Amino acid sequence: MQSAKNYLEKFLAEDIGSGDITSKLLPRKKITGTIISRQRGIVAGVKYAAYIFRSRGCSVTIHKKDGQQVSENQKIITVSGYAYAVLSCERTALNLMSRMSGIATQTNMYAKKIRAANPKVALYSTRKTAPGLRIFDKDAVEIGGGHKYRISLDQMVMIKDNHIAASDSFVNLVKSAARKYKKFEVEVENLEDAITAVKCGASIIMLDNMAPNDIKKVISKLKELNLRNKVKIEASGGIDYSNVSKYAKAGVDMISIGRLTSAVTGLDLSLEVS
């Protein structure tokens, strides 16, 4: 939370600047405002919004916790404090909660569809997050029912196409990773590379932009070679809500979807002062 707090202070500073000159025109009196939902969804970012208001001396009552479903016109948070404090925090809190709730809502839709097709398959986010918002984007995915998975480049080796293109040898690169790390992932685009990566020690292979039928062929061949139980298989690329069930039924262990955090429609929220 400490890292998140540092970001939240920066967000407030960015929006307020040297001071909220409009709110300074108001009399020094206390007001009460309530954040409400304007549409149905999964709420996320409540704890961060609460911190934003409390950091400026406001009292906060939480009606809906992170991960709970809200319908139209439901109360999420009630805030009380001096008018300047409440109103200068309003937009920062709403922007963050709206984005996070949009991500959580979309993730929850995907997670439910995947579970219905194959409850053994896990949904993961990617690094396609907004700069400066990765902590919050990843939290929102988890709140919605997905998994965070490699928040930064130092957490796990993932050999992708450009790493392969920049290397002298695909085999040598994978073997080098195997010598240094117990767990690492390799992105592959065809059956031959998938087999090679597993034989060289990859613990996860990402089948990138493969159709579900092609994925089934890879899995079938790995089983034939007694390699399937040595590796986790991730499907990624070209997956959306219309075809995610087919990928879940293809026999993979993981599905990663960049659009969970890159194609975000925020949940419609507003703060109403009574």
LUMMI-147437 format. One line per 10 residues: number of its first residue (from 1); for each residue x, y, z of C-alpha. Coordinates in steps of 0.1 Angstrom, whole numbers. Each point is the difference from the previous one (the first is absolute). Layout:
NUM> X Y Z ~ ...
***
This chain:
1> 0 0 0 ~ 29 23 6 ~ 10 1 -36 ~ -36 6 -9 ~ -2 29 24 ~ 29 17 -17 ~ -18 -2 -33 ~ -32 13 15 ~ 17 30 14 ~ 15 7 -34
11> -34 -3 -16 ~ -15 25 24 ~ 29 24 -5 ~ -4 -3 -38 ~ -37 9 2 ~ 2 27 27 ~ 32 17 -11 ~ 6 30 22 ~ -36 -1 13 ~ -36 -5 -10
21> -8 37 -7 ~ -37 -6 -6 ~ -6 -19 33 ~ 20 28 18 ~ -29 23 -8 ~ -23 -21 22 ~ -7 8 37 ~ 19 -21 25 ~ -27 -25 9 ~ -5 -37 1
31> -19 -19 -27 ~ -10 -36 -7 ~ 4 -16 -34 ~ -9 -35 -12 ~ 16 -19 -28 ~ -27 -20 -18 ~ 0 -23 -30 ~ -18 10 -31 ~ 1 -35 -15 ~ 3 -37 10
41> 35 -14 5 ~ 27 -12 24 ~ 14 27 22 ~ 37 4 5 ~ 24 26 13 ~ -21 7 31 ~ 29 -3 24 ~ 21 24 -21 ~ -29 26 -3 ~ -4 -3 38
51> 37 7 5 ~ -2 31 -23 ~ -27 16 20 ~ 13 -10 34 ~ 34 14 -9 ~ -16 34 -2 ~ -18 -3 33 ~ -33 -13 -12 ~ -20 -27 18 ~ -11 -29 -22
61> -28 -26 3 ~ 3 -30 -24 ~ -33 -15 -12 ~ 14 -23 -27 ~ 34 -17 2 ~ 24 -9 -28 ~ -14 -29 -20 ~ -36 5 9 ~ -26 5 -27 ~ -19 33 -3
71> -31 9 -19 ~ -12 33 -12 ~ -1 28 26 ~ 15 -20 28 ~ 21 16 27 ~ 37 -10 0 ~ 17 26 23 ~ -12 29 21 ~ 25 27 7 ~ -2 28 26
81> 24 29 4 ~ 7 36 -8 ~ -13 10 -35 ~ 35 7 -13 ~ 13 -34 11 ~ -29 -20 -14 ~ -2 18 -33 ~ 38 2 -7 ~ 2 -38 4 ~ -32 -8 -19
91> 14 -4 -36 ~ 31 -19 10 ~ -21 -25 20 ~ -26 -4 -27 ~ 24 -4 -28 ~ 19 -27 17 ~ -31 -19 12 ~ -17 3 -33 ~ 30 -15 -19 ~ 6 -27 26
101> -37 -9 1 ~ -2 -2 -38 ~ 30 -24 0 ~ -15 -21 28 ~ -33 -2 -17 ~ 14 -10 -33 ~ 24 -26 17 ~ -30 -15 19 ~ -19 -5 -33 ~ 30 -18 -15
111> 7 -20 31 ~ -36 -13 2 ~ 0 -10 -37 ~ 33 -18 4 ~ -12 -18 31 ~ -32 -11 -17 ~ 21 -15 -29 ~ 28 -15 21 ~ 3 7 38 ~ 37 -12 -1
121> 11 29 -22 ~ 13 32 17 ~ -3 35 -14 ~ 30 23 1 ~ 7 36 -8 ~ 30 12 -20 ~ 23 30 2 ~ -22 20 -23 ~ -9 25 27 ~ 0 38 1
131> 34 14 11 ~ -2 10 37 ~ -32 -20 5 ~ 14 -36 -1 ~ -5 -6 38 ~ -36 10 -3 ~ -7 -16 -33 ~ 14 -33 13 ~ -19 3 33 ~ -32 5 -20
141> 5 -31 -20 ~ 5 -20 32 ~ -31 15 15 ~ -20 -10 -31 ~ 11 -36 3 ~ 32 -1 -21 ~ 37 -3 9 ~ 27 27 1 ~ 29 -19 -16 ~ 34 17 -5
151> -6 35 11 ~ 36 11 -10 ~ 28 -13 -22 ~ 21 -11 30 ~ -26 -25 13 ~ 4 -28 -26 ~ 18 -8 -32 ~ -23 1 -30 ~ 17 -6 -33 ~ -21 16 -28
161> 4 3 -37 ~ 22 31 1 ~ 24 -16 25 ~ 2 -30 -24 ~ 6 23 -30 ~ 28 18 19 ~ 17 -32 11 ~ 25 -21 -18 ~ -19 -32 5 ~ -35 -9 13
171> 12 -32 15 ~ 30 16 17 ~ -22 28 14 ~ -25 -24 16 ~ 28 -22 13 ~ 17 30 15 ~ -32 9 19 ~ -4 -36 12 ~ 35 1 15 ~ -8 31 20
181> -36 -2 9 ~ -24 -28 12 ~ -30 17 -15 ~ -2 19 -32 ~ -23 4 -30 ~ 6 -2 -38 ~ -22 15 -26 ~ -4 -23 -30 ~ -20 2 -33 ~ 2 -35 -14
191> 1 -37 11 ~ 37 -5 -7 ~ 10 29 23 ~ -24 -11 27 ~ 16 -34 1 ~ 35 14 0 ~ -8 25 28 ~ -14 -28 23 ~ 30 -23 -8 ~ 24 28 9
201> -17 6 34 ~ -27 26 -3 ~ -25 -2 28 ~ -27 19 -19 ~ -5 4 -37 ~ -22 28 -14 ~ -17 -11 -32 ~ -2 34 -17 ~ -28 8 -24 ~ -8 -37 -6
211> -35 -11 -9 ~ -17 -24 25 ~ 3 -29 -24 ~ 38 6 -4 ~ 3 2 37 ~ -17 -34 3 ~ 26 -14 -25 ~ 29 13 21 ~ -14 -14 32 ~ -7 -34 -17
221> 36 -2 -13 ~ 14 9 34 ~ -21 -28 16 ~ 13 -24 -27 ~ 36 10 9 ~ -7 -3 38 ~ 7 37 4 ~ -34 14 9 ~ 4 -5 37 ~ 33 19 0
231> -14 33 -10 ~ -28 25 5 ~ -16 12 -32 ~ -13 36 -5 ~ -21 12 -28 ~ 4 37 -10 ~ -7 23 -29 ~ -32 5 -19 ~ -22 -10 29 ~ -31 19 7
241> -34 -6 16 ~ -14 -16 -31 ~ 26 -28 -2 ~ 13 -4 35 ~ -21 -30 7 ~ 16 -19 -29 ~ 35 7 14 ~ -11 -11 34 ~ -12 -33 -15 ~ 32 -5 -20
251> 18 -15 30 ~ 23 29 11 ~ 8 8 36 ~ 0 38 -3 ~ -15 27 -22 ~ 14 35 0 ~ -19 29 -15 ~ 15 34 -5 ~ -32 17 -6 ~ -10 -5 37
261> 22 31 7 ~ 6 15 -34 ~ -36 4 -12 ~ -17 14 30 ~ -34 16 3 ~ -3 16 34 ~ -31 -7 21 ~ -22 30 2 ~ 3 15 35 ~ -8 34 15
271> 4 19 33 ~ -32 17 11 ~ 1 27 27 ~ -30 0 23
***
